[in-house]
Amino acid sequence: MINRKTALMLMLLIVFIISFVSITGCETEEAEAEAEPEAVEAEEVDEAVDEEPAVGITDITFGTATPGTTAFITGEAMASVANRELIDLGYRIMPVTSAGTLEKIRLITDQEMRVASANEDELWNAYEGLGDFAGEANKDLRLLFQAYDINYFFVTREGTGIKTLADLQGRDVNIGAPGSGSEAVARLVQQAFGLEWNEQNLAYAEGARALSDGTVEVTLPYTTGGMPGGFFVELDNTVNDLVAIPLTEEDIEKMREINPASSISHIPNDYFENDIGDDIYAYSINVQYFTQEGNLTEDGIYNMIKSIFDNQEMLGNYHVLAQFINSESALERAVDIPYHEAAIRYWEEVGVWED
């Protein structure tokens, strides 16, 4: 039997153990609480390291287009490849999405973007103050290099009864996003042939889906440098009754009378997954990269072009569409707009420039 003294000692021992555990637990919690800020500080250090290259760096805002388009894909490719060298030189390409050609030209003009791609016909209109830029001639626009060609033509589905451009009158037609190159081409078609239609302004991928589900009867896709855009591949693979609306050489020449900064492109019938019609003639426009005097220093322009074209093999490996961007064709089919002095300097160095 436990006497009073022993019982008291046991009670004191139990209290001591409980107190020790409580103190240890509190110390552990305090230690963990103290360790937590250290972990946050470590994350902040990591973030600082990630952001460090931006210190003292001039960002080159680089206008592309809507995601999934050729301009978007190649713009991302050029930025990824060029920035490996550019950052060490004090610059960084920052791709910026846009609705397309018309919007980018206006952003360049307003100095809200430094460099961008644009369809050469609308770039010429902006330089001369024609078309959508009537009365707004911008003689400070400067070419840098050409990238690839875009070939536009309308497509519909069997059973719509649409077989020629004239049949577009009064139909449901998607002409592309506001400010896009396809919208500009659609307006040109209306002007050349006196057409009116019920239009929607859907981006390329949305337009393809709208044609697929019957929301529109016609859409205006394009091919690039001998390859269809990803949205067109999806459309070609999912819509078995897809047909092209024929453009004749005479049709395109009529369009070129209004806008001569373009050409005729022939697309073979076996180019597509499905038989969408006889061999197709398309309205072809070259894509130019350009800037405006004063939007970026000569040093910045020169280093940007050099970092892109000195790494052409890497650029081509980044994405198949980027293979069309190369020094051999960089100055072909240029519209009559002056080149930037920094661009001339680089093209002279690599032996491409001809006076």
C-alpha positions, 0 to 999 in steps of 0.5 A: 500500500502506497503511503502519503509521502510516496503518493505525494512524490508520484504526484510531483513527478507527474506534474513535472513530466506534464510541464516538461512536455508542454514546455518542449511542445511550445518550444517546438512550435516556436521553433517551427514558427521562427523557421517559417519566415526563413522559408518565405525569405528563401522563396523571395530570394528565388523570385528575386533571382528569376527577376534579376535579368530584368534589372537594367534590361530594355524590353522589346515589346514584340507584336504577334497575334492571337494564340495558335496563329503563325505570328504567335508561334513564330514570335514565341520562337524568335523570343525564346531563341534570341533572348539567350543572347539578348539579355546579356546585351541589355535587351529582351524580346517580350511577345505581346498578343494582338488581334492582328495586322491593323491593331499592331500597326496602330500600336507601333504608330502610337509607340505602344509597341516597339516591333511587330509583324504585319501583312505587307499590303496593310503596312503599305497602306499605313505608310502611304495613308491609304485604305484603313489608314486614309489620311494617316500616312506614316513615313516613319515606318521602317522594315526589318525583315520578311518572315513568310507568306500568308495565302487567304481563301474562303471555305464553306461546306457542301450543301450551302450552295456557295460556289463562287465569290458572288454567292457570298452575298447575304450569307453568314460569313466569318471574316476574322477578329477585328483588326486582323489581316483576314478582316482587311482581306474580307473588306478588300473582297467586298470593295472589289466585288460589291458584296454585303454579308452577315458577318461575324468577327471570330478569331481563326480557331473560333471561326473554324469551330463555328463553321464546323458546328454550323454557326457560320456558312463561310470562314476565311482561313489561310495557309503559311509558307506552304503549311496550313495553320493548326486551326485549319488542320483541325478543320480539315481533319474534322469536317469531311465535307469542307470545300474551297470557294474558288478564286480565279486568277482574274478575281485576284487580279481585280483585288490587286488593282486596289491593293498591289502589295500582294500576289497570287499563290497556287495551292495544289489539291493534294495539299489538304487531308480531304479533297476540298476542290480543284487546285486553289488560287489564293490571295497571297500577302507577305508578312514583314517585321517592322518598327517605327523610327524612334521606337527602339535604339539602333543598337537594340534593333541591330542586336535583336536581328542579329540574335535571331538570324545568327541562330537560324538552326536553333530557330528552325528546331524550335518549331517547323513554322519558324524554318521559314524565317531565314536570311536567304529570304529575309529581304525578298518581296519587300514593299517599297518602304525604307529599311531601318538603318540598323537592319541594313547594317546587319544585312550588309554584314551577312552579305544579303543586302543589295543597294 
